[in-house]
Each structure stands twice: as structure tokens, then as C-alpha cells.
């Protein structure tokens, strides 16, 4: 069984990194990123992937209408 958690979308990239690194240290397997009213979710996922080692990064919500084709 894998453990997953959605990270909050308030705050900045460094806040998200601190949260995901703490979850990774606690044994969390997957961190979900949601794009709602804050930062770009795709950019954050790339940043988190560069700052973590074992946790998987996944998209929880990525609205397609906010992107150009």
C-alpha cells in the first residue's frame, strides 16, 4: 500500500518544498499538487522533483483552460 497526500496550494514554492521534504522523511510515497488559485502546478511539480529523492510527484488538478495549445 502506498501513502499519498495533497500539498496545500497557499504559500510559495519553498513552503511546498519544506512540506514535501517533511512528508518524504516521514515515509510518504506520493505528493499530489493541485493548481487552483495560486502558482502554476506544472512548474511546482518540476521544482519538487528536483528537490526530493524518493517521493513521487503527481497532479491532482490541472485546469486545461488556463493553458494555450
C-alpha positions as protocol buffer text, in pm:
chain_id: "A"
residue {
  index: 1
  type: UNK
  ca { x: 0 y: 0 z: 0 }
}
residue {
  index: 2
  type: UNK
  ca { x: 128 y: 346 z: -89 }
}
residue {
  index: 3
  type: UNK
  ca { x: 56 y: 659 z: 112 }
}
residue {
  index: 4
  type: UNK
  ca { x: -33 y: 982 z: -65 }
}
residue {
  index: 5
  type: UNK
  ca { x: -122 y: 1335 z: 38 }
}
residue {
  index: 6
  type: UNK
  ca { x: -216 y: 1655 z: -138 }
}
residue {
  index: 7
  type: UNK
  ca { x: 0 y: 1951 z: -51 }
}
residue {
  index: 8
  type: UNK
  ca { x: -154 y: 2290 z: 15 }
}
residue {
  index: 9
  type: UNK
  ca { x: -158 y: 2548 z: -261 }
}
residue {
  index: 10
  type: UNK
  ca { x: -112 y: 2854 z: -44 }
}
residue {
  index: 11
  type: UNK
  ca { x: 234 y: 2990 z: 13 }
}
residue {
  index: 12
  type: UNK
  ca { x: 528 y: 2973 z: -221 }
}
residue {
  index: 13
  type: UNK
  ca { x: 748 y: 2711 z: -378 }
}
residue {
  index: 14
  type: UNK
  ca { x: 982 y: 2697 z: -78 }
}
residue {
  index: 15
  type: UNK
  ca { x: 689 y: 2629 z: 157 }
}
residue {
  index: 16
  type: UNK
  ca { x: 578 y: 2344 z: -68 }
}
residue {
  index: 17
  type: UNK
  ca { x: 932 y: 2202 z: -79 }
}
residue {
  index: 18
  type: UNK
  ca { x: 957 y: 2208 z: 301 }
}
residue {
  index: 19
  type: UNK
  ca { x: 621 y: 2032 z: 330 }
}
residue {
  index: 20
  type: UNK
  ca { x: 704 y: 1762 z: 74 }
}
residue {
  index: 21
  type: UNK
  ca { x: 1052 y: 1703 z: 218 }
}
residue {
  index: 22
  type: UNK
  ca { x: 895 y: 1652 z: 563 }
}
residue {
  index: 23
  type: UNK
  ca { x: 641 y: 1410 z: 414 }
}
residue {
  index: 24
  type: UNK
  ca { x: 918 y: 1226 z: 231 }
}
residue {
  index: 25
  type: UNK
  ca { x: 1117 y: 1194 z: 554 }
}
residue {
  index: 26
  type: UNK
  ca { x: 806 y: 1055 z: 727 }
}
residue {
  index: 27
  type: UNK
  ca { x: 770 y: 784 z: 461 }
}
residue {
  index: 28
  type: UNK
  ca { x: 507 y: 934 z: 231 }
}
residue {
  index: 29
  type: UNK
  ca { x: 515 y: 779 z: -118 }
}
residue {
  index: 30
  type: UNK
  ca { x: 322 y: 1026 z: -334 }
}
residue {
  index: 31
  type: UNK
  ca { x: 258 y: 1402 z: -308 }
}
residue {
  index: 32
  type: UNK
  ca { x: -27 y: 1548 z: -513 }
}
residue {
  index: 33
  type: UNK
  ca { x: -7 y: 1904 z: -641 }
}
residue {
  index: 34
  type: UNK
  ca { x: -329 y: 2092 z: -711 }
}
residue {
  index: 35
  type: UNK
  ca { x: -343 y: 2404 z: -924 }
}
residue {
  index: 36
  type: UNK
  ca { x: -620 y: 2630 z: -807 }
}
residue {
  index: 37
  type: UNK
  ca { x: -575 y: 2996 z: -717 }
}
residue {
  index: 38
  type: UNK
  ca { x: -200 y: 3016 z: -679 }
}
residue {
  index: 39
  type: UNK
  ca { x: 107 y: 2908 z: -865 }
}
residue {
  index: 40
  type: UNK
  ca { x: 140 y: 2703 z: -1183 }
}
residue {
  index: 41
  type: UNK
  ca { x: 112 y: 2336 z: -1085 }
}
residue {
  index: 42
  type: UNK
  ca { x: 339 y: 2203 z: -1361 }
}
residue {
  index: 43
  type: UNK
  ca { x: 623 y: 2436 z: -1261 }
}
residue {
  index: 44
  type: UNK
  ca { x: 585 y: 2336 z: -897 }
}
residue {
  index: 45
  type: UNK
  ca { x: 591 y: 1965 z: -983 }
}
residue {
  index: 46
  type: UNK
  ca { x: 922 y: 2009 z: -1166 }
}
residue {
  index: 47
  type: UNK
  ca { x: 1067 y: 2209 z: -878 }
}
residue {
  index: 48
  type: UNK
  ca { x: 957 y: 1950 z: -622 }
}
residue {
  index: 49
  type: UNK
  ca { x: 1102 y: 1667 z: -831 }
}
residue {
  index: 50
  type: UNK
  ca { x: 1439 y: 1844 z: -830 }
}
residue {
  index: 51
  type: UNK
  ca { x: 1431 y: 1894 z: -452 }
}
residue {
  index: 52
  type: UNK
  ca { x: 1321 y: 1545 z: -344 }
}
residue {
  index: 53
  type: UNK
  ca { x: 1466 y: 1197 z: -384 }
}
residue {
  index: 54
  type: UNK
  ca { x: 1209 y: 921 z: -334 }
}
residue {
  index: 55
  type: UNK
  ca { x: 862 y: 1073 z: -325 }
}
residue {
  index: 56
  type: UNK
  ca { x: 657 y: 1060 z: -645 }
}
residue {
  index: 57
  type: UNK
  ca { x: 501 y: 1388 z: -759 }
}
residue {
  index: 58
  type: UNK
  ca { x: 154 y: 1377 z: -916 }
}
residue {
  index: 59
  type: UNK
  ca { x: -100 y: 1627 z: -1049 }
}
residue {
  index: 60
  type: UNK
  ca { x: -426 y: 1640 z: -857 }
}
residue {
  index: 61
  type: UNK
  ca { x: -590 y: 1920 z: -1053 }
}
residue {
  index: 62
  type: UNK
  ca { x: -456 y: 2088 z: -1368 }
}
residue {
  index: 63
  type: UNK
  ca { x: -719 y: 2301 z: -1545 }
}
residue {
  index: 64
  type: UNK
  ca { x: -669 y: 2279 z: -1920 }
}
residue {
  index: 65
  type: UNK
  ca { x: -847 y: 2606 z: -1995 }
}
residue {
  index: 66
  type: UNK
  ca { x: -558 y: 2803 z: -1839 }
}
residue {
  index: 67
  type: UNK
  ca { x: -310 y: 2678 z: -2100 }
}
residue {
  index: 68
  type: UNK
  ca { x: -265 y: 2757 z: -2466 }
}
residue {
  index: 69
  type: UNK
  ca { x: -245 y: 2471 z: -2718 }
}
